[in-house]
Structure formats: C-alpha cells, structure tokens
Amino acid sequence: MEQFNQQIDQLMEGYGTFQQTIKQRFPRHLNLSEEFIAAFKEEFVRQTKAVMEEDAEGNQIETRAARKPKKVLEDFQKALQFLVPNERLN
C-alpha cells in the first residue's frame, strides 16, 4: 500500500493543472453612444458604493452596505430584459 501511495504522489506531482483562458471581446457592431456609456458607468458606481448618511451629531453612518459588482451586473442584465419590448427580440 505504501508503494501505491508513493506512485500516486509521484503521479500527482507530475500532473499539472491547465488553466483554460477565454478571451472576451466587445461586440463588433455594437456602437453605444457616449451618453449611454457615461450613464451606465455612473449608475454602476452608484450601485456598488455604500450609502452614507449623517446622524444628529454629524457622524457618518453607513445606511446601506456596498453591493458586489458581479451581483450588480447580473441585476442589470435581468433589468434589461424587462426594458426591451418582446416584439423587438423576435
């Protein structure tokens, strides 16, 4: 059994992990207006930062924690499905 464990250890040391890389490119024929891009970035920053307010003494209190960027992007994708009319998708 000890010999088997040694062989397994040697095999595992020699077996490297391969990391697959996927390149993502911006869609070629999608020309977005500068106003849309600026508004999207502004809204993304607003959604991902914490909301701070002041109490009666003037101390800052965090009223809403910062949201995770990945979750915000998922919510944006979901919201876009509701904003585009169904007849335009066919």
Secondary structure in CASP SS format (residue, H / E / C, confidence):
PFRMAT SS
TARGET T0000
AUTHOR 0000-0000-0000
METHOD secondary structure of the structure
MODEL  1
M C 1.00
E H 1.00
Q H 1.00
F H 1.00
N H 1.00
Q H 1.00
Q H 1.00
I H 1.00
D H 1.00
Q H 1.00
L H 1.00
M H 1.00
E H 1.00
G H 1.00
Y C 1.00
G C 1.00
T C 1.00
F C 1.00
Q C 1.00
Q C 1.00
T C 1.00
I C 1.00
K C 1.00
Q C 1.00
R C 1.00
F C 1.00
P C 1.00
R C 1.00
H C 1.00
L C 1.00
N C 1.00
L C 1.00
S C 1.00
E H 1.00
E H 1.00
F H 1.00
I H 1.00
A H 1.00
A H 1.00
F H 1.00
K H 1.00
E H 1.00
E H 1.00
F H 1.00
V H 1.00
R H 1.00
Q H 1.00
T H 1.00
K C 1.00
A C 1.00
V E 1.00
M E 1.00
E E 1.00
E E 1.00
D C 1.00
A C 1.00
E C 1.00
G C 1.00
N C 1.00
Q E 1.00
I E 1.00
E E 1.00
T E 1.00
R E 1.00
A C 1.00
A C 1.00
R C 1.00
K C 1.00
P H 1.00
K H 1.00
K H 1.00
V H 1.00
L H 1.00
E H 1.00
D H 1.00
F H 1.00
Q H 1.00
K H 1.00
A H 1.00
L H 1.00
Q H 1.00
F H 1.00
L H 1.00
V C 1.00
P C 1.00
N H 1.00
E H 1.00
R H 1.00
L H 1.00
N C 1.00
END
